[in-house]
Amino acid sequence: MWGGLTVFECPPGADPKGTMADFSAPASESSFQRYVTRRETGIVGGTEEHSRYAYGADLAMLRTFKRLKPVELVVSSVVRTYKGVLRNQYLGTTVRVGPRQLPRIHRIAKECAETLGVPLPTVYVANSPFMNAYTFGTDEDSFVVVHSKLVDDFTDEELKFVIGHEMGHVQNKHVVYGTALRLLKMNVGVWLRWIAPPAEAALLAWARRAEITCDRAGLLCCLDVDVAMKTFMKMACGSARLYDELDVDVFLEQLDAGREGVGRFTELMASHPYLPKRIQALRLFAESELYRGALGLEGGRPLGEIDAEVNEFLQVVRGKKSGGKRGAAPAPLPEGGAQEGEDA
């Protein structure tokens, strides 16, 4: 889910249409075939280090969930049941997007799906004054809902970031767990009561990490970090009259201020990291070797190094500082994906 409250100017040589075909040359002959595949398809993702963009803590928690097979099977079964109910509700109350219906949104969604190499899910536009978008269903059969407020206030490139974020949930196999969490929060958890509330707490901790992964997916679709940050700023403000006056750097001053006081613990019950954290995490990802490669640029920081830095400021309950310097190798994540002092 993009909202939740919870979304570059192309350098010379980069594809202005936002595709990811221009990768830098491979570092060694052994990686040539991998490089050719990426160059031809423009697809990134998965769990392999050469192509993954997913946040490491998200992957670690997903691995833990998948080891709990009985829980996964029951959650999947319940989600499939409710998915059918929800699909009928959306067919009756929203507009289904396609080549002949809302073609602008269809085109953006298709471009995002092609960039990430996922099947195009069904997209619906729902009448709502609230900025939000979310994904329902299963990993095999997903659908995306975009609120009309986003369509009214966002440019095509900003919508590409939001819809690309939702496609990231599909690519990274978040959909079943995300749908289960949404059902619990919608108080339709009679079928899921046996795993709540401990399951909800675990799913919330995972969901905050999953959003970091999918913000990266959105950025890989729109290929413009300024556009991506603007979507968060618009969501935080909500007034179209004030959008042109917003300053991202001033907004990020709220990141440090928000770390003080008992009120910061309310984030533990949120499904998304607070917005200043998401912007800072996205800025760091824009420094990565993988993202710079997507722009056709050389250099960049290793993703593991960036993940370690994101781990630090994403914490709600802060542990002891390690005293490490920026650029140091990250400590291994525990099985649950959270480092000491985190809110898993």
N, C-alpha and C positions, 0 to 999 in steps of 0.2 A: 504494500500500500504506500503510495507516494506521500499523501497528506498526513493524515493521522494526527496531527499536531500535538500532524506530522505533519523541492523539488529544486571564443578567442577569434578573435579575429583570425581567420585562417592565415598561417604564415605562408611565405612563398613555397610553392611545391606541394602544398597540401591540397586535398580535393575540396573545393568550395561547396560541393553538394553534400558533404558530410559522410561520404563513404569511408571505408577504412582500407582502401586498396594500397595506399602508399606506405609500405613498411620499409624501414631501413634495411640495408643489406645484412645478410646473416654473418655472424661472427666467425663461424667455422664451417668447413665443408660438411661435417657430420650433421649440421642442422639445416642443410640446404633444402631437403625435401619438405621439412617442416615449414621452412620459410616460404617455399613455393606454394604450399597449400594455403598458408595464411594470406599470402599476397593475392592468390587467385580468388579466394572466397571472402576475404575481409572479415573472417569470423574469429572472435576470441571467446574465451570462457573455458569452462571445465575445471578440473582440479590439477592439471599438469602445470608445473611452474613456468614453462615457456609461454603459456597462453592464459593462465588464470588471472582474473582481475578480482575475484572474490576476496573479501576480508577474511583473514585466517581464522579469527575467532568465530565467525559464522560457520565456516566449514567444520571446525572442531565440534561445535554444538550439534550440528546436523549429524555428524558421525555418531555422536552419543545417542541421539534420538533413534537413529536407524538400527542401533544394536538392541533397542527395546522392541523386538518384533511384535509381541502381543499388543502393545499400546499402538504401534504404527498401524497394525491391521484393523483394530477397532476404530481408530480415528479415521482411517481411510474409508471404512464402510459407512460411518455416520456422515462424513463429508459428502460422499456420493449421494446419499439419500437427500440431504438438504440442498445439494447442488441442483437437483431436478426441480425442487420447490422454488428456489431462487431464480432459476432460469425462466420458469413460467411467469414469475412476478415481473422480471425485467422485460420479457416479451410483451407483457400487458401494460407496462407503465413507462417504458423508455423507448428510445429509437435505436434500432440495430443498424450499425454502420456497415456499408458495403460499397462496391463500385458505383452503384446507382443511388445510393442513399448516403448523404454527407461524404462525398468523395474526397474532400480535403482531409478529413480525419482518417479515412481509409488509406489514403496515400501515405500519410505520416506513419500510421501503424505498420503498413507494409514495409516501408523503408527501415523501420526499427527492427522488425522481425528478420529481414534479410541481413541487416548488419550483425545481429547476434546469432543468426543461424537457427532460429526457432520457428516452428509452424505458426502461422498467423492465427492468434486466438480470435474468437468473436469479440467485437467491441460494441459497447452500448454507450449512448450519451443520455444522461439522466438530468432531469430538470431539478436543479438545486442551486441555492444562492451561496453554498459553501464550497470553498476550493478543496477539491479532493479527487483522488482516483484510486482504484483498488482492483485487486485481482481475486476472483473466486474460482472454485472448482478443484480439480485434481491435476497432478502433473501431466496426465495424458489428455485432459480435456478441460481447458481453462477459458475463462472469459474476463474481459477487462471492462470496468465501468468508469467513465470519465464524466465529471460533473460539468454542467453547462457554464458555470461561473468561470472555470478554467478556459473554456473555448472563447468566452467573451473577452477575457482579460489578457490572455497569453498570445504571443506571436507563434507562428508555425515552428520556429526553432525552439521556443520554450516548451511548446507542446511535445516536440520530439524528445526533449529531456524527460518530461513526465511520463510519456507513453513508453519510452525506452526503459525507464525505471521499472515500470510494470512488467515489461517483457523480461527484464532481469530476474524477476521472481519466477517466471516460467523457466528460463534457462537454468537457473540454479536450484530447481526443484524445491522451491519454498511453498508452493501453492497449497498443498494439503495442510501443512502445519499453520500457515497463515489463515486459511479458511477456518480451521478448527478454533484458532484464537478469536477470530472475528465472531464466530457463532457463540463462543463463551461470553464475549463482551456484549452480545446482543440478547443475552438471557434466554437463548433457546437451547441451553445446555442440559436439558433433561436427559438426553442420551449420553451426555459427556460428564454427568455429575460425579461419576465414580473416579474421574481423574482430576476433578477440580476441588479445591483451589491450587494444590501444589503444581498441577500441570499448567495452570494459567500463569503462575509466577515464572516457571521455567520457560514457557513460550514467550512471555514478555521479555525476559532477558535475552533470549535468542533473537526475537524480532528486532530489538534495537540494533543488534549486530547485522542482521540481514538487511536492514535499511541502508547501512553503509555500503554493502555489496551492491545494492541496486541503484544507489546514487551513482556509483561508478559505471554501471551499465548505461544509465541515462546519459552520462557524460560521453561515453564511447559512441553513443548514437548521435548526439548533437555536436560533439567535437568543439565545444566552446565553453570554457569554464565560466566566463562572465555571464553568458546566457543562463547557465545552470544556477549560478548564485542569485541571479535576478529573480528566478522563480521562487526561491525561498524568501527573498525580501518582499516580493509581492504578497506571498501568503501570510507573512508575519504582519504586514501592514493592512492589507485588504481594501485600501481606498485608492481607486484609480486616479483620483486627483493628486495623490501624493507620490505616486510611483517614481516620477522624474526627480524627486528630491531625496531619494533614499541613498545612503552611503554605506557600502558593505564594511569598510574598515571601521567606521564608527560603530556599526552594529556588532562587530566582533569584540568590541570592548566589553560587551555584556557577557562574553564567555567567562572571563576571569571574575567579574562581579557576581555571576550566578553560582560560583563555587562556594560562596560563603552562606551561612545561615541554615537553619534546620529545614527550610522550605525546599532545599535542593533535593531532599529525599523523595519528593513527590514524583521525580522522574522514574523512580523504581517501578511505579505503576503505569508508566507510559509505554506504548508500543513502539515509539520512535524516540531517538535521541533528540534533545532540544536543538532548535534550529541553528544557533551559533556553532554547536559542535559539528553538525552536518556540513556546514559551509567550510569550516576549518579542515575537516576530513577530506572534503572534495578538493580543496586547494592543495593539500599534500599529495593526493593521488595524481593531480595534474603535473607533479614533479617526477612521476614514476617513469622508468624506462619503457614500460608497456604503453602508457598513454602517449608519451612523446613519439614512440614508434608508430602509433596509429596516425599521428600527424605528419609522419614522414621525416621526423627529426631524430638526430642521434643523441646519445647520452641519456641521463636520467638516473634516478635513484632506484635501488632494488625494492621490490614490493614488500619483502619481509621487513626491511628497515622502516618503510612507511607505516606498515601495520603496527610495528612496535611503538611508534610515536602516537598513532591513533589510539592504541590501548591506553596510553597515559591519560589523555584528556577525556576519553569516553567514560572513564570511571565515574560512578556516582559516590560510592563509598571508597575513599581513597586510602590506599595502604602506604607503607613506608616507601620513600623514594629510594631507588636503587643506586642513585649517584652516578648512573651511566651518562655518557656523553652522547649528543646527537650523532647518529651515524654508527653507533655501536651495534653489534649483532643482537637481534632480539632474543630474549629468553624463550625457551620452548613453552608453548601453551599447555596447560593441564588438559585432561581429557574433555572437560566441559567447555573449554575454550576461553575461560576467564583467568586472568592473572590474579595474583594475590591482591586482595582489597577490592576486587570488582564485584559487581552486583549480580552475579549469576545465581 
